[in-house]
Each structure stands twice: as structure tokens, then as C-alpha cells.
């Protein structure tokens, strides 16, 4: 998408029944949604099923969207919910969603130096799930804090706190690795 305004116009056209506008939105967001779902599930087939289900749900309810500028948050939120549904159906343990789960963290991974994007991804992947989701949506998908709050069903202040904690953890890891 070039600008948020062009996205809003596409959403309005899609709401009016313009299938080409919906197709443009689909093509623009599909790769990001698949990456996001894979990050949440770790399983490409599950991720693709969740994204497909999310598109169907969003297509059916697009007319109910009163704020076209929130389309991006809505589609990411739909994917997140579909992923959780898929995980529950397959009897996997769902991703932690509450504040208590933030304390659960995988062991930090040590690296000699933070030199490659693969190493950065490894460090980000070591974050607690709720922080990892916020980092992914903020830095890789470039969602605003308010949009991330909609996706994660938490207040914007909680998103900012999670991002701040994640940055602190990553800085500590990077400084520890470079020392």
C-alpha cells in the first residue's frame, strides 16, 4: 500500500462490492498474514488454514467495518483468532495471552556478536510470546500501537509496555553478547 488513504479507499470500494479492490487488499496483505501466522503456529499448513479462514470471515463482515482505517488491524486480529482456534482444534496448547504468561520465558540465547538478521531473529524468538507478537507487529508489519492493541485485545499502554520490555531484553542480550 502506498498510503493509508489509498488503503481506506480500497476498503470503501470493497465494502461497496468492488471485488477488484478486495483482491488488491488480499494481495497486499496475504504475504504478511502468512508470515504472522507461521510465527504464531510454527506450522505452515496450520498458518495457511488460519489465514484463509480469516479472509473468509473478514470478507463476510467487511460491511460491518465502520472505520476503514482499521482494516489492517482487523485482518491481523482475525488471523490471530483463527490461529488460536486452529491450535485449540488440534489440541495444541494455545499461545499465552494473559499477563501472568508474560513471566514465562524461554531461556535467553547467547551469541558472540549481534551481526546478522538471523541472530536478531533468534533473539526475538527467545522473547516471551506476548512480547514477540508485539515486536513482530510493530517492527516487521509496521502497525501502530493502537492497531496492535486491537489485534491483541489489550490496551495501547500494555502494547507500549510490552515493546519497552522487549527492547530492554534485547538490548541486555545484545550488550551481554558483545561484552
MOSUL-V449789 format. One record per residue. N is the residue number from 0. RES is the residue in one letter. SS is DSSP state (@ for helix, = for strand, . for the rest). Layout:
n=N res=RES ss=SS
n=N res=RES ss=SS
//
This chain:
n=0 res=X ss=.
n=1 res=X ss=.
n=2 res=X ss=.
n=3 res=X ss=@
n=4 res=X ss=@
n=5 res=X ss=@
n=6 res=X ss=@
n=7 res=X ss=@
n=8 res=X ss=@
n=9 res=X ss=@
n=10 res=X ss=@
n=11 res=X ss=@
n=12 res=X ss=@
n=13 res=X ss=@
n=14 res=X ss=@
n=15 res=X ss=.
n=16 res=X ss=.
n=17 res=X ss=.
n=18 res=X ss=@
n=19 res=X ss=@
n=20 res=X ss=@
n=21 res=X ss=@
n=22 res=X ss=@
n=23 res=X ss=@
n=24 res=X ss=@
n=25 res=X ss=@
n=26 res=X ss=@
n=27 res=X ss=@
n=28 res=X ss=@
n=29 res=X ss=@
n=30 res=X ss=@
n=31 res=X ss=@
n=32 res=X ss=@
n=33 res=X ss=@
n=34 res=X ss=@
n=35 res=X ss=@
n=36 res=X ss=@
n=37 res=X ss=@
n=38 res=X ss=@
n=39 res=X ss=@
n=40 res=X ss=@
n=41 res=X ss=.
n=42 res=X ss=.
n=43 res=X ss=@
n=44 res=X ss=@
n=45 res=X ss=@
n=46 res=X ss=@
n=47 res=X ss=@
n=48 res=X ss=@
n=49 res=X ss=@
n=50 res=X ss=@
n=51 res=X ss=@
n=52 res=X ss=@
n=53 res=X ss=@
n=54 res=X ss=@
n=55 res=X ss=@
n=56 res=X ss=@
n=57 res=X ss=@
n=58 res=X ss=@
n=59 res=X ss=@
n=60 res=X ss=@
n=61 res=X ss=@
n=62 res=X ss=@
n=63 res=X ss=@
n=64 res=X ss=.
n=65 res=X ss=.
n=66 res=X ss=.
n=67 res=X ss=@
n=68 res=X ss=@
n=69 res=X ss=@
n=70 res=X ss=@
n=71 res=X ss=@
n=72 res=X ss=@
n=73 res=X ss=@
n=74 res=X ss=@
n=75 res=X ss=@
n=76 res=X ss=@
n=77 res=X ss=@
n=78 res=X ss=@
n=79 res=X ss=@
n=80 res=X ss=@
n=81 res=X ss=@
n=82 res=X ss=@
n=83 res=X ss=@
n=84 res=X ss=@
n=85 res=X ss=@
n=86 res=X ss=@
n=87 res=X ss=@
n=88 res=X ss=@
n=89 res=X ss=.
n=90 res=X ss=.
n=91 res=X ss=.
n=92 res=X ss=.
n=93 res=X ss=.
n=94 res=X ss=.
n=95 res=X ss=.
n=96 res=X ss=.
n=97 res=X ss=.
n=98 res=X ss=@
n=99 res=X ss=@
n=100 res=X ss=@
n=101 res=X ss=@
n=102 res=X ss=@
n=103 res=X ss=.
n=104 res=X ss=.
n=105 res=X ss=.
n=106 res=X ss=.
n=107 res=X ss=.
n=108 res=X ss=.
n=109 res=X ss=.
n=110 res=X ss=.
n=111 res=X ss=.
n=112 res=X ss=.
n=113 res=X ss=.
n=114 res=X ss=.
n=115 res=X ss=.
n=116 res=X ss=@
n=117 res=X ss=@
n=118 res=X ss=@
n=119 res=X ss=@
n=120 res=X ss=@
n=121 res=X ss=@
n=122 res=X ss=@
n=123 res=X ss=@
n=124 res=X ss=@
n=125 res=X ss=.
n=126 res=X ss=.
n=127 res=X ss=.
n=128 res=X ss=@
n=129 res=X ss=@
n=130 res=X ss=@
n=131 res=X ss=@
n=132 res=X ss=@
n=133 res=X ss=@
n=134 res=X ss=@
n=135 res=X ss=@
n=136 res=X ss=@
n=137 res=X ss=@
n=138 res=X ss=@
n=139 res=X ss=@
n=140 res=X ss=.
n=141 res=X ss=.
n=142 res=X ss=.
n=143 res=X ss=.
n=144 res=X ss=@
n=145 res=X ss=@
n=146 res=X ss=@
n=147 res=X ss=@
n=148 res=X ss=@
n=149 res=X ss=@
n=150 res=X ss=@
n=151 res=X ss=@
n=152 res=X ss=.
n=153 res=X ss=.
n=154 res=X ss=.
n=155 res=X ss=@
n=156 res=X ss=@
n=157 res=X ss=@
n=158 res=X ss=@
n=159 res=X ss=@
n=160 res=X ss=@
n=161 res=X ss=@
n=162 res=X ss=@
n=163 res=X ss=@
n=164 res=X ss=@
n=165 res=X ss=@
n=166 res=X ss=@
n=167 res=X ss=@
n=168 res=X ss=@
n=169 res=X ss=@
n=170 res=X ss=@
n=171 res=X ss=@
n=172 res=X ss=@
n=173 res=X ss=@
n=174 res=X ss=@
n=175 res=X ss=@
n=176 res=X ss=@
n=177 res=X ss=@
n=178 res=X ss=.
//
